């Protein structure tokens, strides 16, 4: 997904990834793209998505929220050099 900026805050530090569902626990997590492979096997590579989300019926974009500090910590610890460099700009 190529979104140039956050539709809510205008931020440009966006990270693509995928939503991973856990039907048994009725929760979803987000796995950022650009993490070092060996470290993505740990549960700390997944960001818990808060219970509510929304979808744009016009374009299909799904927007959910997670703790921004946890997201930043995850990228700093597990991100590739390229991903970390992108987040600094």
DSSP file (Angstrom, degrees, kcal/mol; ACC not computed):
  #  RESIDUE AA STRUCTURE BP1 BP2  ACC     N-H-->O    O-->H-N    N-H-->O    O-->H-N    TCO  KAPPA ALPHA  PHI   PSI    X-CA   Y-CA   Z-CA
    1    1 A X              0   0    0      0, 0.0     2,-0.7     0, 0.0    15,-0.0   0.000 360.0 360.0 360.0 132.1    0.0    0.0    0.0
    2    2 A X        +     0   0    0     14,-0.0     2,-0.6     2,-0.0     0, 0.0  -0.763 360.0 160.2-117.3  85.1    1.5    3.3   -1.0
    3    3 A X        -     0   0    0     -2,-0.7    11,-0.1     1,-0.1     3,-0.1  -0.927  28.9-153.6-105.6 122.0    0.0    6.1    1.2
    4    4 A X  S    S+     0   0    0     -2,-0.6     2,-0.3     1,-0.2    10,-0.1   0.792  72.9   1.2 -69.9 -27.6    2.1    9.2    1.2
    5    5 A X  S    S-     0   0    0      8,-0.1     7,-0.2     7,-0.0     2,-0.2  -0.995  85.4 -84.3-157.0 159.0    0.9   10.5    4.6
    6    6 A X     >  -     0   0    0      5,-2.8     4,-1.7    -2,-0.3    -2,-0.0  -0.444  32.1-142.5 -64.4 128.6   -1.4    9.6    7.4
    7    7 A X  T  4 S+     0   0    0     -2,-0.2    -1,-0.2     1,-0.2     0, 0.0   0.661  97.5  42.3 -69.3 -13.2   -4.9   10.7    6.7
    8    8 A X  T  4 S+     0   0    0      3,-0.1    -1,-0.2     0, 0.0    -2,-0.0   0.879 131.8  12.5 -96.9 -48.8   -5.4   11.7   10.3
    9    9 A X  T  4 S-     0   0    0      2,-0.1    -2,-0.1     0, 0.0    -3,-0.0   0.552  90.6-121.6-111.4  -9.2   -2.2   13.4   11.5
   10   10 A X     <  +     0   0    0     -4,-1.7    -3,-0.1     1,-0.2     0, 0.0   0.511  55.7 157.3  81.4   3.5   -0.3   14.1    8.2
   11   11 A X        -     0   0    0     -6,-0.1    -5,-2.8     1,-0.1    -1,-0.2  -0.268  33.7-158.5 -63.1 149.7    2.7   12.1    9.4
   12   12 A X        +     0   0    0     -7,-0.2     2,-1.5     1,-0.1    -1,-0.1   0.373  65.9  98.1-111.5   2.4    5.0   10.6    6.7
   13   13 A X        +     0   0    0     74,-0.1     2,-0.3     2,-0.0    -1,-0.1  -0.570  54.3 158.8 -91.4  73.7    6.7    7.8    8.7
   14   14 A X        -     0   0    0     -2,-1.5     2,-0.4   -10,-0.1    -2,-0.0  -0.760  25.4-160.8-100.8 143.0    4.4    5.1    7.4
   15   15 A X        -     0   0    0     -2,-0.3     2,-0.1    72,-0.0    19,-0.1  -0.988  11.1-140.5-125.7 124.3    5.3    1.4    7.4
   16   16 A X        +     0   0    0     -2,-0.4    17,-3.4    17,-0.1     2,-0.3  -0.381  41.6 127.8 -73.7 160.4    3.6   -1.2    5.2
   17   17 A X  E     -A   32   0A   0     15,-0.3     2,-0.4    -2,-0.1    15,-0.2  -0.943  48.9 -86.8 179.0-159.3    2.9   -4.6    6.7
   18   18 A X  E     -A   31   0A   0     13,-1.7    13,-2.7    -2,-0.3     2,-0.4  -0.989  25.4-119.3-139.5 150.0    0.1   -7.1    7.1
   19   19 A X  E     -A   30   0A   0     -2,-0.4     2,-0.5    11,-0.2    11,-0.2  -0.709  25.0-160.7 -84.2 134.0   -2.7   -7.7    9.6
   20   20 A X  E     -A   29   0A   0      9,-3.6     9,-2.6    -2,-0.4     2,-0.3  -0.976  10.0-150.4-118.2 120.9   -2.5  -11.1   11.3
   21   21 A X  E     -A   28   0A   0     -2,-0.5     2,-0.4     7,-0.2     7,-0.2  -0.647  14.5-163.4 -95.7 148.7   -5.7  -12.4   12.9
   22   22 A X  E >>> -A   27   0A   0      5,-2.6     5,-1.4    -2,-0.3     3,-1.0  -0.797  10.5-178.9-125.8  85.5   -6.1  -14.6   15.8
   23   23 A X  T 345S+     0   0    0     -2,-0.4     3,-0.4     1,-0.3    -1,-0.1   0.841  78.7  59.3 -58.7 -36.6   -9.7  -15.8   15.6
   24   24 A X  T 345S+     0   0    0      1,-0.2    -1,-0.3    -3,-0.1    -2,-0.0   0.847 117.7  31.8 -62.8 -32.2   -9.5  -17.9   18.8
   25   25 A X  T <45S-     0   0    0     -3,-1.0    -1,-0.2     2,-0.2    -2,-0.2   0.429 104.8-129.0-103.5  -1.0   -8.6  -14.8   20.8
   26   26 A X  T  <5 +     0   0    0     -4,-1.0     2,-0.3    -3,-0.4    -3,-0.2   0.922  68.4 113.9  51.6  51.0  -10.6  -12.4   18.6
   27   27 A X  E   < -A   22   0A   0     -5,-1.4    -5,-2.6     2,-0.0     2,-0.3  -0.957  52.7-144.3-143.2 162.4   -7.7  -10.0   18.2
   28   28 A X  E     -A   21   0A   0     21,-0.4    21,-2.2    -2,-0.3     2,-0.3  -0.932   9.2-163.9-127.6 152.7   -5.5   -8.8   15.4
   29   29 A X  E     -AB  20  48A   0     -9,-2.6    -9,-3.6    -2,-0.3     2,-0.5  -0.925  15.4-131.8-131.5 158.8   -1.9   -7.9   15.2
   30   30 A X  E     -AB  19  47A   0     17,-2.5    17,-2.7    -2,-0.3     2,-0.6  -0.947  10.8-160.2-113.8 129.0    0.2   -5.9   12.7
   31   31 A X  E     -AB  18  46A   0    -13,-2.7   -13,-1.7    -2,-0.5    15,-0.2  -0.925  20.5-136.8-109.0 108.9    3.5   -7.3   11.4
   32   32 A X  E >   -A   17   0A   0     -2,-0.6     3,-0.5    13,-0.6     2,-0.3  -0.319  14.4-124.4 -64.0 144.3    5.6   -4.5    9.9
   33   33 A X  T 3  S+     0   0    0    -17,-3.4   -17,-0.1     1,-0.2    -1,-0.1  -0.701  90.3  46.7 -83.6 140.8    7.4   -5.1    6.6
   34   34 A X  T 3  S+     0   0    0      1,-0.3    46,-2.6    -2,-0.3    49,-0.3   0.605  73.6 137.8 103.7  14.9   11.1   -4.6    6.7
   35   35 A X  B <   -C   79   0B   0     -3,-0.5    -1,-0.3    44,-0.2    44,-0.3  -0.619  67.9 -92.2 -87.9 153.7   12.1   -6.4    9.9
   36   36 A X    >>  -     0   0    0     42,-3.1     3,-1.0    -2,-0.2     4,-0.7  -0.497  41.3-127.4 -65.0 130.5   15.1   -8.6   10.1
   37   37 A X  G >4 S+     0   0    0      1,-0.3     3,-1.6    -2,-0.2     4,-0.4   0.857 101.2  51.9 -54.2 -51.3   13.9  -12.1    9.2
   38   38 A X  G >4 S+     0   0    0      1,-0.3     3,-0.7     2,-0.2    -1,-0.3   0.819 110.2  51.1 -59.5 -30.0   15.2  -14.1   12.1
   39   39 A X  G X4 S+     0   0    0     -3,-1.0     3,-1.3     1,-0.2    -1,-0.3   0.623  92.0  74.8 -84.0 -12.3   13.7  -11.8   14.6
   40   40 A X  G << S+     0   0    0     -3,-1.6    -1,-0.2    -4,-0.7    -2,-0.2   0.593  80.9  72.7 -76.9  -6.9   10.2  -11.8   13.0
   41   41 A X  G <  S+     0   0    0     -3,-0.7    -1,-0.3    -4,-0.4     2,-0.2   0.600  84.0  84.9 -79.9 -10.0    9.6  -15.3   14.4
   42   42 A X  S X  S-     0   0    0     -3,-1.3     3,-1.5     1,-0.1     4,-0.1  -0.600  85.9-124.3 -90.9 153.6    9.2  -13.8   17.8
   43   43 A X  G >  S+     0   0    0      1,-0.3     3,-1.6    -2,-0.2    -1,-0.1   0.708 105.4  73.9 -69.2 -17.9    6.0  -12.4   19.1
   44   44 A X  G 3  S+     0   0    0      1,-0.3    -1,-0.3    -5,-0.1    34,-0.1   0.597  83.5  69.7 -71.7  -7.6    7.7   -9.1   19.8
   45   45 A X  G <  S+     0   0    0     -3,-1.5   -13,-0.6    -6,-0.2     2,-0.4   0.500  89.0  78.3 -83.6  -4.1    7.7   -8.5   16.1
   46   46 A X  E <  S-B   31   0A   0     -3,-1.6     2,-0.5   -15,-0.2   -15,-0.2  -0.872  71.1-145.5-110.6 138.5    3.9   -8.1   16.1
   47   47 A X  E     -B   30   0A   0    -17,-2.7   -17,-2.5    -2,-0.4     2,-0.3  -0.888  22.5-121.5-104.1 127.5    2.0   -4.9   17.3
   48   48 A X  E     -B   29   0A   0     -2,-0.5     2,-0.5   -19,-0.2    19,-0.4  -0.492  23.3-140.3 -68.0 128.0   -1.3   -5.4   19.0
   49   49 A X        -     0   0    0    -21,-2.2   -21,-0.4    -2,-0.3    17,-0.2  -0.773  21.8-117.4 -89.4 131.3   -4.1   -3.6   17.2
   50   50 A X        -     0   0    0     15,-3.0    15,-0.2    -2,-0.5    -1,-0.1  -0.239  34.5 -98.4 -65.3 162.3   -6.6   -2.0   19.5
   51   51 A X  S    S+     0   0    0     13,-0.1     2,-0.3   -24,-0.0    -1,-0.1   0.731 100.3  63.3 -60.8 -29.9  -10.1   -3.3   19.3
   52   52 A X        +     0   0    0     13,-0.1    13,-0.6     2,-0.0     2,-0.3  -0.760  55.6 157.7-103.8 145.5  -11.6   -0.7   17.0
   53   53 A X  E     -D   64   0C   0     -2,-0.3     2,-0.3    11,-0.2    11,-0.2  -0.912  22.8-142.3-147.6 171.6  -10.7    0.1   13.4
   54   54 A X  E     -D   63   0C   0      9,-2.7     9,-3.3    -2,-0.3     2,-0.4  -0.959   4.0-149.2-139.0 160.8  -12.4    1.6   10.4
   55   55 A X  E     -D   62   0C   0     -2,-0.3     2,-0.7     7,-0.2     7,-0.2  -0.985  17.8-129.0-129.8 140.6  -12.5    1.0    6.7
   56   56 A X     >  -     0   0    0      5,-2.5     4,-2.8    -2,-0.4     5,-0.2  -0.812  13.8-159.1 -86.6 117.1  -12.9    3.5    3.9
   57   57 A X  T  4 S+     0   0    0     -2,-0.7    -1,-0.2     1,-0.2     0, 0.0   0.769  89.0  55.6 -68.1 -26.0  -15.7    2.2    1.7
   58   58 A X  T  4 S+     0   0    0      1,-0.1    -1,-0.2     3,-0.1    -2,-0.0   0.905 128.3  10.3 -73.9 -42.1  -14.4    4.3   -1.3
   59   59 A X  T  4 S-     0   0    0      2,-0.1    -2,-0.2    -3,-0.0    -1,-0.1   0.565  94.2-120.4-117.8 -11.8  -10.8    3.0   -1.4
   60   60 A X     <  +     0   0    0     -4,-2.8     2,-0.3     1,-0.3    -3,-0.1   0.517  54.2 155.6  85.3   4.3  -10.7   -0.1    1.0
   61   61 A X        -     0   0    0     -5,-0.2    -5,-2.5    -6,-0.1     2,-0.5  -0.494  31.3-151.0 -68.4 129.0   -8.1    1.3    3.3
   62   62 A X  E     -D   55   0C   0     -2,-0.3     2,-0.5    -7,-0.2    -7,-0.2  -0.889  11.5-166.7-101.9 130.4   -8.3   -0.2    6.8
   63   63 A X  E     +D   54   0C   0     -9,-3.3    -9,-2.7    -2,-0.5     2,-0.3  -0.973  15.5 158.9-123.7 123.9   -7.2    2.0    9.6
   64   64 A X  E     -D   53   0C   0     -2,-0.5     2,-0.3   -11,-0.2   -11,-0.2  -0.798  28.8-123.5-131.0 174.7   -6.5    0.8   13.1
   65   65 A X        +     0   0    0    -13,-0.6   -15,-3.0    -2,-0.3     2,-0.3  -0.913  23.8 171.1-126.4 152.9   -4.5    2.0   16.0
   66   66 A X        -     0   0    0     -2,-0.3     2,-0.5   -17,-0.2   -17,-0.1  -0.898  52.3 -72.2-143.8 171.5   -1.7    0.7   18.2
   67   67 A X     >  -     0   0    0    -19,-0.4     4,-2.1    -2,-0.3     3,-0.2  -0.584  40.4-150.8 -70.2 117.5    0.6    2.2   20.8
   68   68 A X  H  > S+     0   0    0     -2,-0.5     4,-2.4     1,-0.2     5,-0.2   0.825  94.1  53.8 -63.8 -31.6    3.0    4.5   18.8
   69   69 A X  H  > S+     0   0    0      2,-0.2     4,-2.5     1,-0.2    -1,-0.2   0.899 108.9  48.6 -69.5 -39.0    5.8    4.0   21.4
   70   70 A X  H  > S+     0   0    0      2,-0.2     4,-2.3     1,-0.2    -2,-0.2   0.904 111.8  50.8 -64.4 -41.0    5.6    0.2   21.1
   71   71 A X  H  X S+     0   0    0     -4,-2.1     4,-2.2     2,-0.2    -2,-0.2   0.926 111.7  46.4 -62.2 -45.3    5.6    0.6   17.3
   72   72 A X  H  X S+     0   0    0     -4,-2.4     4,-2.6     1,-0.2    -2,-0.2   0.914 111.7  51.1 -64.6 -42.8    8.7    2.8   17.4
   73   73 A X  H  X S+     0   0    0     -4,-2.5     4,-2.3     1,-0.2     5,-0.2   0.899 109.3  51.6 -60.1 -41.0   10.5    0.5   19.8
   74   74 A X  H  X S+     0   0    0     -4,-2.3     4,-3.0     2,-0.2     5,-0.5   0.929 111.6  45.9 -61.7 -47.0    9.8   -2.5   17.6
   75   75 A X  H  X S+     0   0    0     -4,-2.2     4,-1.9     1,-0.2    -2,-0.2   0.909 113.5  49.6 -64.2 -42.3   11.2   -0.8   14.5
   76   76 A X  H  < S+     0   0    0     -4,-2.6    -1,-0.2     1,-0.2    -2,-0.2   0.884 119.8  36.3 -65.0 -38.4   14.3    0.4   16.4
   77   77 A X  H  < S+     0   0    0     -4,-2.3    -2,-0.2    -5,-0.2    -1,-0.2   0.887 134.1  19.5 -81.1 -40.5   15.0   -3.1   17.8
   78   78 A X  H  < S+     0   0    0     -4,-3.0   -42,-3.1    -5,-0.2    -3,-0.2   0.536  93.5 110.5-113.7  -9.0   14.0   -5.3   14.9
   79   79 A X  B  <  -C   35   0B   0     -4,-1.9   -44,-0.2    -5,-0.5   -45,-0.1  -0.315  68.7-111.5 -72.7 151.3   14.0   -3.1   11.8
   80   80 A X     >  -     0   0    0    -46,-2.6     4,-2.6     1,-0.1     5,-0.2  -0.281  36.1-103.6 -67.3 165.1   16.5   -3.5    9.0
   81   81 A X  H  > S+     0   0    0      1,-0.2     4,-2.6     2,-0.2     5,-0.2   0.905 123.6  53.8 -58.2 -40.9   19.0   -0.6    8.6
   82   82 A X  H  > S+     0   0    0      2,-0.2     4,-2.0     1,-0.2    -1,-0.2   0.918 109.6  46.0 -61.6 -44.8   17.0    0.6    5.6
   83   83 A X  H  > S+     0   0    0    -49,-0.3     4,-1.7     2,-0.2    -1,-0.2   0.923 113.4  48.8 -65.9 -44.1   13.7    0.7    7.5
   84   84 A X  H  X S+     0   0    0     -4,-2.6     4,-1.0     1,-0.2    -2,-0.2   0.898 109.9  52.3 -63.1 -39.4   15.3    2.5   10.5
   85   85 A X  H >X S+     0   0    0     -4,-2.6     4,-0.7    -5,-0.2     3,-0.6   0.910 108.1  51.9 -61.6 -42.2   16.9    5.0    8.2
   86   86 A X  H >< S+     0   0    0     -4,-2.0     3,-0.6     1,-0.2    -1,-0.2   0.861 106.8  53.4 -61.2 -36.3   13.5    5.7    6.6
   87   87 A X  H 3< S+     0   0    0     -4,-1.7    -1,-0.2     1,-0.2    -2,-0.2   0.717 102.0  59.5 -74.9 -20.4   11.9    6.3   10.0
   88   88 A X  H <<        0   0    0     -4,-1.0    -1,-0.2    -3,-0.6    -2,-0.2   0.705 360.0 360.0 -79.4 -19.6   14.6    8.9   10.9
   89   89 A X    <<        0   0    0     -4,-0.7    -1,-0.2    -3,-0.6    -2,-0.2   0.484 360.0 360.0 -88.1 360.0   13.7   11.2    8.0
